[in-house]
Amino acid sequence: MDYNISYVSDHCCQKWDDFLYNIDNSNAFQQYGWREIIKKVYGHKPYYLLAENESGEISGILPLFHVKGFLFKSNLISIPYAPYGGICYKNDSVRNALFLETLSLVDNLNIDNIEVRGVNFNAPFLDNVYSPLSMYTNYSTFVLDLSKGIDHIWTQMGKNKRNKARKGENSGLTYEIGTANRNSIDEFYELFAVNMKKLGTPVHNIDFFRAISGTFKNDVYVSNVRYDGEIICSQVLMAYKGVLISGWSASLEEFRKFSPNNFMDWNNLKYGCECGYKWLDFGRSPVNSGNYEYKKRWGAEEIPLHYYYLEKRGYLPNQDKYSQLAKYWSKIPLPITKFFGPLIRERIV
């Protein structure tokens, strides 16, 4: 079957999202709203590919952004600032047609490389013999089944996790969660900016988080852990198709002795069960990192993330490449990192 591949505009947004909602292998970061968020906040040009069959029905989508990085490098990424995104399709022929159009776009825009970030999908062998794409799996996410209830999760957790959840409660920590609004986002961001500075990582633009909460409205939450009324741990979560997704989080190092992150995640799990979510997605971590081991100990299922790139040009260096700069960035005064951080973060996708 032949497919018509087009580049969508705003009038297709509902049609795009309806397709995603009614197909099993879609994810939150493929939603049309990200097109305007990333374009508006960071200025990267979107190329949202839509495949329609002969009857005009959508058979597949692929959201892409043209990102002009450091040293004049030019890449197509699906999608920036997200753990995954990638392609969503009904069958292999649709997938192949969308990738062929992507390769055409590479030539037309003089692109240096592509990065398609997916969850357990296979790249096409375009001529059934050789594919120009290669894959790396440096990242995984972890998902925990909530359908059996919080008591089952408690018994399946390791003893260490149970003790740390109790420790937070016994230390007087309190938990709250609510639909994100400008005030809660701004409170989260103050903690997030401090945390990113200490880690030596340029912080996102605050407008990035404001745009997420404004675009997805009732599907974005902010959860906080407080000690003596002060927020010491905060997290932005998203909900999509029965999955509660841990997006961005921060905590104050001086309160680490109270295990606020464990207390936060335990209460997020309780909230997810109470609200009828099917899964909690703990978010992306580099394989074998400290965060990777932390999430693994909750008894969650590891889901490898498949990142595809053009084999002849090598995979895109991720932000770990800038780790040597972290020790210098962490010493810069906070107001300066909050001002210049977003300008640098724009290129670290």
Buried (B, 14 or more C-beta within 10 A) or exposed (E): EEBEBEEBEEEBBEBBBEBBEEBEBBBBBBBBBBBBBBBEBBEBEBBBBBBBBEEEEBBBBBBBBBBBBEEEBBBBBBBBBBBBBBBBBBEEBBBBBBBEBBBEBBEEBEBBBBBBBBBEBEBBEBEEEEBBBBBBEBBBBBBBBBEEEBEEBBEBBEEEBBEBBBBBBEBEBBBEBEEBBEEBBEBBBBBBBBBBBBBBBBBBBBBBBBBBBBBBEEBBBBBBBBBEEEBBBBBBBBBBBEBBBBBBBBBBEEBEEBBBBBBBBBBBBBBBBEEEBBBBBBBBBEEEBEBBEBBBBBBBEBBBBBBBBBBEBEBBEBEEEBEEEBEEBBEEEBEEBBEBBBEBBBBBB
